[in-house]
Amino acid sequence: MGTGTKMARSFMLFIAVLCVAIFLPAGTFNYWQAWVLLAVYMGCTVAMIAYLRMTDAAALERRARGPLAEQSPLQRGIVIAVVICYFAVYVVAGLDHRFEWSSVPMAVVFIGDALFVAAFVLFVFVMRANAFAATNITVESGQPVATAGPYAIVRHPMYSGVVLVVGGIALALGSFWALLVLVPTAPLFIVRLLDEERFLRKNLPGYAQYLQTTRWRLVPGVF
């Protein structure tokens, strides 16, 4: 079975799980915000996979490995916790929809969808700037230090995009309460990236020098 077929099957299974995580807590399929987000999600993912297949099949293969391929027990634990937080966004938003905890204007919902799309655009720029970008922390033979594009602004632009995705999902699903999931999610990424920097400083030639030239890790001017 080819990588493309495996990814397609995995993606469809993932969408099915998302539907359960959203509509079961919501107690209804009458949830237009969720249907719009799912359409945006599928469109962005299909477009990104198609782009990578045409421009960098090796990058697509690296992304297909999945973050659970981490070798470090610490990183595996962080990844599991992040996955739990990720699905918690959908569950909390679904409950919010059922019990009407939030009153989110339609314009804010579409801003959430726009943030989601912006994050996927960022992912594409990250992978264009770093052909070795993978979902697990590793160093491959001949791997250079990525310093161009988003990497010239922050050290971990992929993680910046993931945080943007979480916030965008909460708003797109019409839930202010789901934004609270960012409270545990952000520290998890901070621990992950600090451990990643220690690994890359030790194993990737030139990375220590890169840390001296690019100050910010996730958000320029903040962290």
N, C-alpha and C positions, 0 to 999 in steps of 0.2 A: 504494500500500500504506500503510495507516494506521500510526500510531506503535505502537499496541497489537499489531498483527500482526507488525511488525518486531521488537518486543521479545520477543514469544513465540517467534519463530523463533530469535532470537539466544540466548535463554535455553536453549532445547532443545539448540542446538548447544553452548553452554557446558557444560551438564550432560553431554553426550556426551564432551566433552574431559576433563571432570573424571573420568569413569569410566575413561577410558584412563589418566589420570595416577595414578589410585589402583590399579586392578586389574591393570594390566600390571606395575608394579613388585612388587605383592603376589604375582603369579603364581597367583592363585586368585580365584574369586568368593565363596569361603567366608570372608567377612569381614564379620561382622554389624555391627561398629562403623561401617563405611563405609556400609552400607545404611541404618542409622538416621540417620546424618548427612545423607545425600542426601535422605531423606524430610523431615528437619527443614529442610534448605536449601530444598527446593522449596516446602514449606508456608509458610515465612517470606517467600520471594520473591513467591509468588502473593498472599499476604495483603497485603503492602506495595504491590504494584502495584494491586491492587483498591482499596485504601484511597485511593491517590493519584488513581486514575481518578475516584473519587467526590468527592474533596474538593479536589484541586488538579491538574487536567490539565496546567497549565503547568509545574508542578514535575516531573511525569513526563516531559514533553518535554525539560526541561533535563537530567534524569538519563540520557535516552536518547542524548544526544550522545556520551557516553563520554569518558574521560580522554585518549584519544589525539588529541582535538581541540585539545590544548594548542598554543598558538602559540610559546611560548618553547622554544628548543632544550634548555635546562637542564631544564625541567619535562617535556618529552617523554622525555628520557633517564631522569629519575627514575621516571616512570610505567612505562617499559619494564622498569627494574630491579625495581620493586615487583611488577609482573606476574610476572616470573621468580621472585622470592622467594615469591610467593603459590602458584604451582604447585609450587614446590620443597617446600612443606609436605606436599602430597599425595604427592609422589614419595618423600620421605624416610619418611613414615608407611607407605606401601606396602611399601617395603624393610624397614622395621622389623617389619612384620607377617610378612613372608616369613622373615626371619632371626631373629625373636624376640629383638630387642635389648632391648626394654622389657617390663616386667611391670606393666601399668597396671590397677589394680582397677576393677571395673565401676562403682563409685560415682563414681570420678574421670572415667570416660568420660562418664557422664551429666552430671557437672558441666561438662564441655566442651561438651556439647550445650546446656546451660542458658546458658552464657556466650555461645554463638552466638546463641541466641534473644534474650538481653539486648541484644546488640549491635544486632540488627535493631529492637528496641523503641527503642533510643537513636536509631537512624537516623530513625525516624518522628518522634520528638520534635524532632530537629534540623530536619527538613523542615517541621514545623509552626511552629517558631520562626523559620525562615528560608526563605521561599518562593522565594528566589533561589539556594538551595543547588544547586550543579551539580558535575559530576565534573571539570570543567576550570575553571581560574582565569580569571575574567572579571568585568567590572563592566557591568551593564546600565543603561539609562536609567531613572531613578527608583528605583534600588535603594537601600534604606536600610541602615544598619548593624544587624545582628542583635545584640541585647543581652539578650533574654529567654530563658527556658528553660535549656537546656544551655549556651548562650552566656554566661549570667551566672556560670557556674562555670569553664569553660575556653574559650579562644579558638577551638579547633579540635576540637569534639566529634565531628565526623564521622571525623576521623583517629583519635581515641581509640577510636571504635567499630571501625575497621578493625584496629587493633592487638589489640583484644579478640577480634575474629573469628579472627585468625591463631592466637592462643593457644588459643582454644576449639576450632578445627579440629584442632590437634595432639592435644589431650587427647581429643576426641571420637573420633579415629581410633586411640586407644590407643597413642600414641607420645610418650614424653618426649624422644626425640632430635629430633623435628620441631619442638620448642620452640626449638631452636637457631637456626631460621630467623629468629626475632625479633631475633637479634643484628645482622644486616645490615639488616633491615626498619626497625627503629626509627630508626636514623640517617638513612635515606633520607627518612622522613617529617619528621624534624627539619629537614633541608636544605630540603625542599619547603615546609614551613610558614613558615620564616624568609624564604624568597624570596617567598612569597605575602603575608606581612605587609608586606614592602617595597613590593610592587605595590599592595596595598590602601591603605596609608598615603598613597601618591602619588595614587591614582585614585578612592578612595571617600571622599567628604566625611564627616567625623565619625569615621573609623576611628582616627585618631591619638588622639583623646580616649578612645575605647573601650579602647585598649591601656593607658591609664593607670588605668582602673578595674577591668579584669580582668587579674590578674597571671599566672595559670597558663595554659599553652598546651595541654598534653595531659592531665596527671595532677595533680589538686590536691595541693599540698604537696610535689610532686616536681619537676615541670617545667611 
